[in-house]
Amino acid sequence: MRVIVLDHRQAGQHLHLLAEMFRLRRRVFKDRLGWAVSVSGDFEIDIYDTLDPTYLLAVSEQGTVLGCVRLLPTTGPNMLSDTFAVLLGCRDAPRSEHILESSRFCVDTERALQIGHAGVNRATFVLFAAMLETMRARGARAIVTVTDTRMERILRRAGWPLERLAPPQILGETTALAALLHDSDRVLEAMYHHAGLDGAVVVPPGAGAAAGLVSLEFTAQTG
């Protein structure tokens, strides 16, 4: 399993991947979790997808997308500052070229069957490692995210503890919180260990063929 990075420069070459990612997000966030998200046909897509985000896609050796996460800079519009500011309490949203925002993290647990450390899906650790690698490639030192207390526990067990920005709050049926994830050599090595990786998981630009990712057919099922 490896991770490919898609942004506006590669989007035109991989529209089928993006379309299937949006379908997966609809099945996970709308159909399974019942979140109040925007949908358009089979897609879960929102205004933040129009802001040239970076997508990290976990892809199997067979070319199946097993999970994804969206990254945005915090220097412009982002989900925490513009949609979930209530989770910040009295604090301002982080805004720095050294902080990215992650959102729409999901794993297809029906396709990604390998289990890693502490009973957590291996694809989760692969995406965590990719987030750290991408953070470093972009010159960032932290990622801010809106998540729930269940993911907070998973991250703690994985060795990547969240730094809460304010106490959790009930949003719908979810206990949500805003928090920072900091870069760390120790954490990255832990993610590699938990995922069973020998080293970097992000496929360098233009290396798709060498990595066996020429034909990427996505037939994920909701997990």
Secondary structure per residue as TSV (DSSP state, phi and psi in degrees):
chain	resnum	aa	ss	phi	psi
A	1	M	-	360.0	134.6
A	2	R	E	-135.0	171.8
A	3	V	E	-120.4	131.6
A	4	I	E	-106.0	149.3
A	5	V	E	-110.0	125.1
A	6	L	E	-120.7	128.0
A	7	D	-	-132.6	-166.8
A	8	H	T	-61.6	-22.6
A	9	R	T	-73.5	-29.5
A	10	Q	T	-104.2	-6.9
A	11	A	G	-57.6	-42.3
A	12	G	G	-63.0	-26.7
A	13	Q	G	-84.7	-14.4
A	14	H	-	-134.2	42.0
A	15	L	H	-61.9	-32.7
A	16	H	H	-65.8	-35.6
A	17	L	H	-67.2	-44.6
A	18	L	H	-63.7	-41.3
A	19	A	H	-61.2	-44.2
A	20	E	H	-70.7	-31.2
A	21	M	H	-62.8	-44.2
A	22	F	H	-64.9	-34.4
A	23	R	H	-67.0	-41.9
A	24	L	H	-61.5	-44.5
A	25	R	H	-60.2	-39.1
A	26	R	I	-63.1	-45.5
A	27	R	I	-65.0	-35.1
A	28	V	I	-79.6	-57.3
A	29	F	I	-79.6	-35.3
A	30	K	I	-91.0	-55.3
A	31	D	I	-75.9	-42.8
A	32	R	I	-88.0	-47.3
A	33	L	T	-88.2	-19.6
A	34	G	-	70.5	28.1
A	35	W	-	-71.9	154.7
A	36	A	-	-84.0	73.6
A	37	V	-	-109.4	161.0
A	38	S	-	-80.7	133.6
A	39	V	E	-127.5	149.6
A	40	S	E	-136.6	101.1
A	41	G	T	63.7	-125.0
A	42	D	T	-84.6	-2.9
A	43	F	E	-98.1	144.3
A	44	E	E	-102.9	113.4
A	45	I	-	-148.3	141.5
A	46	D	-	-135.4	-178.2
A	47	I	G	-61.1	-29.1
A	48	Y	G	-72.0	-17.4
A	49	D	G	-76.6	-8.5
A	50	T	G	-94.2	0.9
A	51	L	S	-103.8	28.7
A	52	D	-	55.5	52.5
A	53	P	-	-71.5	171.6
A	54	T	E	-106.6	131.9
A	55	Y	E	-109.5	135.3
A	56	L	E	-106.6	123.0
A	57	L	E	-117.3	119.2
A	58	A	E	-79.9	122.7
A	59	V	E	-125.4	133.9
A	60	S	-	-74.7	171.6
A	61	E	T	-64.9	-21.9
A	62	Q	T	-87.6	-0.5
A	63	G	S	88.2	18.5
A	64	T	-	-94.0	129.5
A	65	V	E	-77.1	124.9
A	66	L	E	-108.5	-8.4
A	67	G	E	178.6	170.4
A	68	C	E	-158.0	161.8
A	69	V	E	-152.0	148.0
A	70	R	E	-108.1	137.1
A	71	L	E	-121.1	137.4
A	72	L	E	-133.0	151.5
A	73	P	E	-69.9	153.2
A	74	T	S	-93.4	2.4
A	75	T	S	-82.7	-8.6
A	76	G	S	-127.5	-162.1
A	77	P	-	-58.8	138.9
A	78	N	-	-154.7	166.8
A	79	M	H	-65.3	-41.4
A	80	L	H	-65.1	-49.5
A	81	S	H	-71.7	-31.5
A	82	D	H	-108.4	-15.2
A	83	T	T	-120.9	-38.9
A	84	F	-	-116.9	32.5
A	85	A	G	-59.5	-23.8
A	86	V	G	-59.6	-25.8
A	87	L	G	-76.4	-6.2
A	88	L	G	-89.8	-5.8
A	89	G	T	62.4	-123.4
A	90	C	T	-95.3	3.3
A	91	R	S	-88.0	157.3
A	92	D	-	-84.4	152.4
A	93	A	-	-67.4	139.9
A	94	P	-	-59.8	133.9
A	95	R	-	-137.6	106.7
A	96	S	-	-161.9	145.8
A	97	E	T	-68.7	-11.5
A	98	H	T	-98.8	7.5
A	99	I	E	-129.8	126.9
A	100	L	E	-102.4	162.5
A	101	E	E	-112.5	135.7
A	102	S	E	-109.0	146.0
A	103	S	E	-156.7	168.7
A	104	R	E	54.1	41.4
A	105	F	E	-75.7	125.3
A	106	C	E	-153.5	153.6
A	107	V	E	-129.0	137.3
A	108	D	-	-83.7	93.4
A	109	T	T	-74.8	-10.6
A	110	E	T	-83.8	-25.5
A	111	R	T	-97.1	-39.4
A	112	A	-	-86.7	91.2
A	113	L	-	-94.1	-12.2
A	114	Q	-	-75.7	132.5
A	115	I	B	-104.1	134.0
A	116	G	-	-103.5	-144.5
A	117	H	G	-60.0	138.9
A	118	A	G	56.1	31.7
A	119	G	G	75.4	11.2
A	120	V	-	-92.0	140.1
A	121	N	B	-56.4	135.4
A	122	R	H	-59.6	-36.8
A	123	A	H	-60.5	-29.7
A	124	T	H	-61.0	-46.7
A	125	F	H	-67.1	-36.0
A	126	V	H	-61.7	-44.2
A	127	L	H	-67.0	-38.2
A	128	F	H	-58.8	-45.7
A	129	A	H	-61.6	-41.7
A	130	A	H	-64.7	-36.3
A	131	M	H	-62.3	-42.6
A	132	L	H	-65.7	-43.8
A	133	E	H	-63.2	-42.0
A	134	T	H	-68.9	-38.2
A	135	M	H	-55.3	-47.4
A	136	R	H	-66.8	-40.6
A	137	A	H	-63.4	-29.0
A	138	R	T	-92.4	3.4
A	139	G	T	74.6	21.2
A	140	A	-	-95.0	160.9
A	141	R	S	-118.5	-8.9
A	142	A	E	-157.4	161.3
A	143	I	E	-125.0	132.4
A	144	V	E	-101.6	144.6
A	145	T	E	-149.1	155.4
A	146	V	E	-106.6	123.5
A	147	T	E	-144.1	-170.1
A	148	D	E	-119.4	172.6
A	149	T	H	-68.9	-24.1
A	150	R	H	-65.7	-47.2
A	151	M	H	-65.7	-32.4
A	152	E	H	-59.3	-42.7
A	153	R	H	-66.0	-40.5
A	154	I	H	-61.5	-45.2
A	155	L	H	-63.8	-38.6
A	156	R	H	-63.5	-44.7
A	157	R	H	-64.7	-33.0
A	158	A	H	-75.3	-13.9
A	159	G	T	93.1	18.9
A	160	W	-	-126.6	72.7
A	161	P	-	-69.3	143.6
A	162	L	-	-77.7	146.5
A	163	E	E	-102.2	105.1
A	164	R	E	-64.1	139.7
A	165	L	S	-92.5	-19.9
A	166	A	S	-165.1	165.1
A	167	P	-	-61.9	150.4
A	168	P	-	-62.0	155.1
A	169	Q	E	-134.9	154.3
A	170	I	E	-80.5	122.4
A	171	L	E	-123.9	105.5
A	172	G	T	64.7	-121.0
A	173	E	T	-102.0	11.5
A	174	T	E	-115.6	139.5
A	175	T	E	-92.5	102.8
A	176	A	E	-105.6	157.1
A	177	L	E	-152.3	156.0
A	178	A	E	-105.0	137.3
A	179	A	E	-158.1	164.3
A	180	L	E	-107.2	144.3
A	181	L	E	-116.8	123.1
A	182	H	E	-99.0	148.3
A	183	D	-	-68.2	146.6
A	184	S	-	-166.8	133.4
A	185	D	H	-59.8	-41.4
A	186	R	H	-62.0	-42.9
A	187	V	H	-65.8	-43.8
A	188	L	H	-61.7	-43.0
A	189	E	H	-63.4	-36.4
A	190	A	H	-64.5	-40.9
A	191	M	H	-64.8	-42.5
A	192	Y	H	-58.5	-44.7
A	193	H	H	-62.8	-48.6
A	194	H	H	-63.4	-33.7
A	195	A	H	-87.1	-5.6
A	196	G	T	70.5	36.9
A	197	L	-	-104.7	147.8
A	198	D	S	-90.2	-16.9
A	199	G	S	-177.9	-151.5
A	200	A	-	-52.9	139.8
A	201	V	-	-105.5	-22.0
A	202	V	B	-77.8	128.7
A	203	V	-	-76.7	124.7
A	204	P	-	-60.9	152.0
A	205	P	T	-54.7	134.6
A	206	G	T	81.6	0.8
A	207	A	-	-100.1	13.0
A	208	G	T	-57.8	-43.6
A	209	A	T	-64.3	-42.3
A	210	A	T	-64.6	-28.1
A	211	A	T	-90.5	5.4
A	212	G	T	75.5	29.3
A	213	L	-	-116.4	34.0
A	214	V	S	-70.2	-47.3
A	215	S	S	-108.2	110.4
A	216	L	-	-111.9	93.9
A	217	E	-	-98.6	127.8
A	218	F	-	-113.1	114.9
A	219	T	-	-130.7	45.4
A	220	A	-	-68.1	150.1
A	221	Q	-	-111.3	152.4
A	222	T	-	-65.8	137.7
A	223	G	-	-114.8	360.0
